[in-house]
Structure formats: structure tokens, C-alpha cells
Amino acid sequence: MRNRIRPVYLSVTGVITQMEPLASNRNTYGGCTQMVTIEADEGGITNFIVNGDTCIVGFETLYEGMAVTAFYNGSLPTPMIYPPQFMAAVIAPSIPGQMVTVAYFNNVLLAADQSLKLNLAPSTEVVTKNNQTFYGSPGGHTLAVLYSMTTRSIPPQTTPDKIIVLCGM
């Protein structure tokens, strides 16, 4: 069995400054896809394609002026254009005191880049992308992890509030 290369998810945090339907000559997107422009906290602009495959944390309706963090697969090739444009894998509205990480976690719930270790509690909600209960261990999957604090250990550890299992990502 070959080792599968795991995607590395990168993020942009900022404010949505524009949203518009993405048109296509061949109507490939059928009105289900939008271009969302985010002005990052550092001042740069990034465009994200948002479609039915994009996980919107909390099923929030996105709007201009909303503070968000958008995650994308940094392992995929991207066009060399300005502003940069990526397919959004996950968009998380900013909530004070809540942090979000998107990464592949192994069977002991350690992120592939060893940046975070998860400790599950009975109170940890584990769901699929469409908010259904996930049965089984979330280890061995790409996860969107919502948490409020970490330890100062290496790697940092947290007991997440919610885990969204991104099946197939």
C-alpha cells in the first residue's frame, strides 16, 4: 500500500468585501458557485470560489462585511494571477474566543504537521460536513476542529468543542 500524500490546508483571515455569482460560458456551475473576495487582516486581497463542496462552519449565511477564516488546499496547483484565487474547502465565521484548524489528523488524533493534538471528551460534538452525527473515530480523516484553548505543551493539546469530519477530503 502506498503512502498517500496528505493535503496541507492554508488559511486567510479577514473580512468579506465582495460576493458575486460565478458565471461560465458553458453554465458549468449552474448558479451554485460564488466568488467571495476576502481582504486579509494584513491588507491583501484573495478570491475564493465557494460551491456546494465548501464546508461553511455553522451553516452561516456569508455576507459582505463578515469576518471569516477561509481554508484552502495548499497542495493543489493554483493559477498565477492577482489577486490569488483558490477553491475554498472550509469557511469559518470569526467568533470571539473560538479557534478553527483544518488538517489531516492521524489515528491518535495528532495533526499531520504535529501542530495540534486532540483529546476527545464526552462533550465533544463530532459531525459530518452536513451536520449529521459521525459514528466511529475521527482519526484518519481531514477535520475542521473548533476549540477555545490549548495547552502550552509541544505539540499543543486541546479538547475540542466540535469536530467536523470532512469525509473524502
C-alpha positions as CSV (number, residue, x, y, z in Angstrom):
1,M,0.0,0.0,0.0
2,R,1.4,3.4,-1.0
3,N,1.6,6.3,1.4
4,R,-1.0,8.9,0.3
5,I,0.2,12.5,0.3
6,R,-2.0,14.4,2.7
7,P,-3.1,17.9,1.7
8,V,-1.8,20.9,3.6
9,Y,-4.6,23.4,4.4
10,L,-3.6,27.1,4.4
11,S,-5.9,29.9,5.6
12,V,-6.7,33.6,5.0
13,T,-8.3,35.5,7.8
14,G,-10.1,38.8,7.1
15,V,-13.4,40.4,6.0
16,I,-15.6,39.5,3.1
17,T,-15.6,42.6,0.8
18,Q,-17.4,41.3,-2.2
19,M,-19.6,38.3,-3.2
20,E,-20.8,37.6,-6.7
21,P,-22.2,34.6,-8.7
22,L,-19.5,32.9,-10.8
23,A,-20.7,32.7,-14.4
24,S,-19.5,30.3,-17.0
25,N,-19.9,30.2,-20.8
26,R,-20.9,26.5,-20.5
27,N,-23.0,27.1,-17.4
28,T,-20.8,24.6,-15.6
29,Y,-21.6,26.0,-12.2
30,G,-25.3,26.3,-12.8
31,G,-25.7,29.3,-10.3
32,C,-24.4,27.2,-7.4
33,T,-21.0,28.9,-7.2
34,Q,-19.9,32.2,-6.0
35,M,-16.7,34.2,-5.9
36,V,-16.0,35.6,-2.4
37,T,-13.4,38.3,-2.0
38,I,-11.6,38.5,1.4
39,E,-9.4,41.4,2.4
40,A,-6.9,39.9,4.8
41,D,-6.1,41.4,8.2
42,E,-2.7,42.2,6.7
43,G,-4.3,44.1,3.8
44,G,-4.0,41.7,0.9
45,I,-7.0,40.5,-1.2
46,T,-7.8,36.9,-2.0
47,N,-10.6,35.5,-4.1
48,F,-12.2,32.2,-3.1
49,I,-14.5,30.0,-5.2
50,V,-17.3,28.8,-2.9
51,N,-19.5,26.0,-4.1
52,G,-21.6,23.1,-2.8
53,D,-18.4,21.2,-1.7
54,T,-17.3,24.1,0.6
55,C,-17.9,23.5,4.2
56,I,-19.4,26.6,5.9
57,V,-18.9,26.1,9.6
58,G,-22.2,26.6,11.5
59,F,-24.1,26.7,8.2
60,E,-23.9,30.5,8.4
61,T,-25.0,32.7,5.5
62,L,-22.0,34.6,4.3
63,Y,-22.3,38.3,3.7
64,E,-20.2,41.3,2.8
65,G,-18.6,42.7,6.0
66,M,-18.5,39.3,7.7
67,A,-15.2,38.4,9.4
68,V,-14.1,34.9,8.4
69,T,-11.2,32.5,8.0
70,A,-11.1,30.6,4.7
71,F,-9.1,27.4,4.3
72,Y,-7.9,26.0,1.0
73,N,-5.8,23.1,-0.1
74,G,-2.3,24.5,-0.4
75,S,-1.1,21.3,-2.1
76,L,-3.2,22.0,-5.3
77,P,-1.8,23.9,-8.2
78,T,-3.2,27.4,-8.5
79,P,-3.2,30.0,-11.3
80,M,-0.5,32.7,-11.1
81,I,-2.9,35.6,-11.1
82,Y,-3.6,38.7,-8.9
83,P,-5.5,38.7,-6.7
84,P,-4.8,35.0,-5.9
85,Q,-7.7,32.7,-6.4
86,F,-8.4,29.4,-4.5
87,M,-11.1,26.8,-4.1
88,A,-12.5,27.3,-0.6
89,A,-12.5,24.0,1.4
90,V,-13.8,25.5,4.6
91,I,-15.0,28.9,5.6
92,A,-15.4,29.6,9.3
93,P,-17.1,32.8,10.5
94,S,-15.0,34.5,13.2
95,I,-16.3,34.0,16.7
96,P,-14.6,35.7,19.7
97,G,-12.7,33.1,21.7
98,Q,-13.1,30.3,19.1
99,M,-10.2,29.0,17.0
100,V,-10.5,26.8,14.0
101,T,-7.9,24.4,12.5
102,V,-8.3,22.3,9.3
103,A,-5.8,19.5,8.9
104,Y,-5.4,15.7,8.5
105,F,-5.4,14.0,11.9
106,N,-3.9,10.5,12.3
107,N,-5.4,7.7,14.3
108,V,-4.1,9.1,17.6
109,L,-5.6,12.5,16.7
110,L,-2.3,14.3,16.0
111,A,-2.3,16.7,13.1
112,A,-0.1,15.7,10.2
113,D,2.1,18.7,10.8
114,Q,2.2,18.0,14.5
115,S,0.7,21.4,15.3
116,L,-2.2,20.1,17.4
117,K,-3.2,17.0,19.4
118,L,-6.9,16.4,20.1
119,N,-8.2,15.0,23.3
120,L,-11.8,14.0,22.9
121,A,-14.3,14.5,25.8
122,P,-17.9,13.2,26.1
123,S,-19.0,16.8,25.4
124,T,-17.0,17.0,22.1
125,E,-19.6,17.1,19.2
126,V,-18.4,15.0,16.2
127,V,-20.3,15.5,13.0
128,T,-20.1,15.2,9.2
129,K,-19.9,18.2,6.8
130,N,-23.7,18.1,6.6
131,N,-24.1,18.2,10.4
132,Q,-25.0,14.5,10.9
133,T,-23.6,12.6,13.8
134,F,-20.3,10.9,12.9
135,Y,-20.1,7.4,14.1
136,G,-16.6,6.0,14.8
137,S,-13.3,7.6,15.4
138,P,-12.5,10.9,13.7
139,G,-8.8,9.8,13.4
140,G,-7.5,9.1,9.9
141,H,-9.6,11.9,8.4
142,T,-9.3,15.6,7.5
143,L,-11.0,17.5,10.2
144,A,-12.2,21.0,10.9
145,V,-11.6,21.4,14.6
146,L,-13.3,24.2,16.7
147,Y,-11.7,24.8,20.1
148,S,-11.2,27.6,22.6
149,M,-7.9,27.0,24.2
150,T,-4.7,24.8,24.1
151,T,-2.0,23.7,26.4
152,R,1.5,25.2,26.2
153,S,2.9,21.7,25.5
154,I,4.6,20.6,22.3
155,P,2.5,19.8,20.4
156,P,-0.3,22.0,21.9
157,Q,-3.3,19.9,23.0
158,T,-6.9,20.8,23.1
159,T,-10.2,19.3,24.0
160,P,-12.3,20.5,21.0
161,D,-15.8,21.8,21.3
162,K,-16.7,20.5,17.9
163,I,-15.1,18.4,15.2
164,I,-16.4,18.4,11.6
165,V,-15.2,15.3,9.7
166,L,-14.5,16.3,6.1
167,C,-15.1,12.8,4.6
168,G,-13.3,12.4,1.2
169,M,-11.0,15.4,1.6
